[in-house]
Amino acid sequence: MVERFRIVRFLACLAFAPAFFGCAATQKHESTGEYVDDSVLTTKVKAAILDEATLKTLQINVETFKGVVQLSGFVDSEDHAARAGEVAAHIQGVKEVKNDLVAK
């Protein structure tokens, strides 16, 4: 009976182990907390760009991974691309900005 209980306990541990490791972050995957933080950063950057009157926000895509914000899309000039990068860089929590905006 004790042996059977020990086997059941071992199998239960094996069943629950992926749940604990599934939330861990790796180089290519975010933890749940990092994903939420990045979503908040993306929203803040989009809102800041929306507040900037000179930028066409519908043509600027914002993606965030582990605090690194990537801007992509099209803007009217190099000045607008630089301004979008500056706006994103001033958001608290942004570690780095990769500005891939293209001037038309």
C-alpha positions as a Markdown table, in Angstrom:
| # | Residue | x | y | z |
|---|---|---|---|---|
| 1 | Met | 0.0 | 0.0 | 0.0 |
| 2 | Val | 2.8 | 2.4 | 0.9 |
| 3 | Glu | 4.6 | 1.6 | -2.4 |
| 4 | Arg | 1.4 | 2.3 | -4.4 |
| 5 | Phe | 1.0 | 5.7 | -2.6 |
| 6 | Arg | 4.7 | 6.5 | -3.4 |
| 7 | Ile | 4.1 | 5.7 | -7.1 |
| 8 | Val | 0.9 | 7.9 | -7.2 |
| 9 | Arg | 2.8 | 10.8 | -5.5 |
| 10 | Phe | 5.6 | 10.5 | -8.0 |
| 11 | Leu | 3.3 | 10.4 | -11.0 |
| 12 | Ala | 1.4 | 13.5 | -9.6 |
| 13 | Cys | 4.7 | 15.3 | -9.4 |
| 14 | Leu | 5.5 | 14.5 | -13.0 |
| 15 | Ala | 2.1 | 15.7 | -14.1 |
| 16 | Phe | 2.4 | 19.1 | -12.3 |
| 17 | Ala | 6.1 | 19.8 | -13.2 |
| 18 | Pro | 5.3 | 21.3 | -16.6 |
| 19 | Ala | 2.9 | 23.8 | -15.0 |
| 20 | Phe | 5.8 | 25.2 | -13.0 |
| 21 | Phe | 8.3 | 25.3 | -15.8 |
| 22 | Gly | 5.8 | 26.6 | -18.4 |
| 23 | Cys | 5.9 | 30.1 | -16.8 |
| 24 | Ala | 9.6 | 30.4 | -16.8 |
| 25 | Ala | 11.3 | 32.8 | -19.2 |
| 26 | Thr | 13.9 | 31.8 | -21.7 |
| 27 | Gln | 15.9 | 33.8 | -24.3 |
| 28 | Lys | 13.2 | 33.4 | -27.0 |
| 29 | His | 10.1 | 33.1 | -24.7 |
| 30 | Glu | 8.7 | 35.5 | -22.2 |
| 31 | Ser | 7.2 | 34.6 | -18.8 |
| 32 | Thr | 3.6 | 35.5 | -18.2 |
| 33 | Gly | 4.6 | 38.6 | -16.2 |
| 34 | Glu | 7.0 | 39.8 | -18.9 |
| 35 | Tyr | 4.3 | 39.4 | -21.5 |
| 36 | Val | 1.9 | 41.5 | -19.4 |
| 37 | Asp | 4.6 | 44.1 | -18.8 |
| 38 | Asp | 5.4 | 44.3 | -22.6 |
| 39 | Ser | 1.8 | 44.7 | -23.4 |
| 40 | Val | 1.6 | 47.6 | -21.1 |
| 41 | Leu | 4.7 | 49.1 | -22.6 |
| 42 | Thr | 3.3 | 48.7 | -26.1 |
| 43 | Thr | 0.1 | 50.4 | -25.1 |
| 44 | Lys | 2.0 | 53.3 | -23.5 |
| 45 | Val | 4.2 | 53.8 | -26.6 |
| 46 | Lys | 1.2 | 53.7 | -28.9 |
| 47 | Ala | -0.6 | 56.3 | -26.8 |
| 48 | Ala | 2.5 | 58.5 | -26.7 |
| 49 | Ile | 2.8 | 58.3 | -30.5 |
| 50 | Leu | -0.9 | 59.0 | -30.8 |
| 51 | Asp | -0.4 | 62.2 | -28.7 |
| 52 | Glu | 2.3 | 63.4 | -31.1 |
| 53 | Ala | 0.4 | 65.4 | -33.7 |
| 54 | Thr | 3.0 | 65.1 | -36.5 |
| 55 | Leu | 3.0 | 61.3 | -36.6 |
| 56 | Lys | 0.5 | 59.1 | -38.5 |
| 57 | Thr | -0.1 | 56.5 | -35.9 |
| 58 | Leu | -2.0 | 54.1 | -38.2 |
| 59 | Gln | 1.2 | 53.5 | -40.2 |
| 60 | Ile | 3.4 | 52.8 | -37.2 |
| 61 | Asn | 3.5 | 49.3 | -35.7 |
| 62 | Val | 4.8 | 48.9 | -32.2 |
| 63 | Glu | 5.9 | 45.5 | -30.8 |
| 64 | Thr | 7.7 | 44.9 | -27.5 |
| 65 | Phe | 9.7 | 41.9 | -26.4 |
| 66 | Lys | 11.4 | 41.9 | -22.9 |
| 67 | Gly | 11.4 | 45.7 | -22.8 |
| 68 | Val | 12.8 | 46.2 | -26.2 |
| 69 | Val | 10.4 | 48.2 | -28.4 |
| 70 | Gln | 10.5 | 47.8 | -32.2 |
| 71 | Leu | 8.9 | 50.4 | -34.4 |
| 72 | Ser | 8.1 | 49.5 | -38.0 |
| 73 | Gly | 6.0 | 50.9 | -40.8 |
| 74 | Phe | 6.1 | 54.0 | -42.9 |
| 75 | Val | 6.4 | 57.7 | -42.0 |
| 76 | Asp | 6.5 | 60.8 | -44.2 |
| 77 | Ser | 10.2 | 61.8 | -43.4 |
| 78 | Glu | 13.3 | 60.8 | -41.6 |
| 79 | Asp | 12.5 | 63.5 | -39.0 |
| 80 | His | 9.2 | 61.7 | -38.2 |
| 81 | Ala | 11.0 | 58.4 | -37.9 |
| 82 | Ala | 13.5 | 60.0 | -35.5 |
| 83 | Arg | 10.8 | 61.7 | -33.5 |
| 84 | Ala | 8.8 | 58.4 | -33.1 |
| 85 | Gly | 12.0 | 56.8 | -31.8 |
| 86 | Glu | 12.5 | 59.6 | -29.3 |
| 87 | Val | 8.9 | 59.4 | -28.1 |
| 88 | Ala | 9.2 | 55.6 | -27.6 |
| 89 | Ala | 12.6 | 56.0 | -25.8 |
| 90 | His | 11.1 | 58.4 | -23.2 |
| 91 | Ile | 8.5 | 55.9 | -22.0 |
| 92 | Gln | 9.4 | 54.5 | -18.5 |
| 93 | Gly | 10.3 | 50.9 | -18.7 |
| 94 | Val | 11.6 | 50.9 | -22.3 |
| 95 | Lys | 15.1 | 49.4 | -22.3 |
| 96 | Glu | 15.9 | 49.9 | -26.0 |
| 97 | Val | 14.2 | 51.1 | -29.2 |
| 98 | Lys | 14.8 | 49.4 | -32.5 |
| 99 | Asn | 13.6 | 52.0 | -35.0 |
| 100 | Asp | 12.8 | 50.2 | -38.3 |
| 101 | Leu | 10.5 | 53.0 | -39.6 |
| 102 | Val | 10.9 | 53.7 | -43.3 |
| 103 | Ala | 10.5 | 57.2 | -44.8 |
| 104 | Lys | 8.3 | 57.3 | -47.9 |
